[in-house]
Amino acid sequence: MKMERRDFLVWIGVIAFSLGSTKKDKCVLLKVLFSIYREVKEMGCRPGEDFIKREFNLDLDGKRENREEHILVLIHNEGNIEKFILQVTFFKTRANYYFTRNAEKISNVTCIVNGDDIEVIENELKEEELNTLLPKILKGIREEKKLLKLN
């Protein structure tokens, strides 16, 4: 059986996620991922849609005009389980044009959620990115929900 490139990358991502961090770190990261899933799921579907898609901007340095990451969260049913995709787009500001930003890198974390269990099936973020970004993403989503009075 020939392994396709995408299957190979998924396999490498799962191996890297499972071997790259200690069991305690993985457990904490899975809890944060599940919290992100739960927070976005509470926001619900938009009218006429049978999936949940929400977008957020992550403010790293406190300057609203210089938001650094774009976060997309997609939750949809696949049979009797839910697929949860967290996509992070990293931007780079052009040197001579401060207000012009180009997407530098797009990374996905894909999970399967079955009840209270969450399993990462694909991860394109590095371990240090997971440790720093996931808690910030969760905090940013909670703050946005407060602004929208969804809490």
Secondary structure, DSSP 8 states (H G I E B T S, - for coil): ----HHHHHHHHHHHHHHHHS-HHHHHHHHHHHHHHHHHHHHH---TT-SSEEEEEEE-SSS-GGG--EEEEEEEEEETTEEEEEEEEEEEEE-SS-TT-EEEEEEEEEEEEEETTEEEEEEE-S-HHHHHHHHHHHHHHHHHHHHHTT--
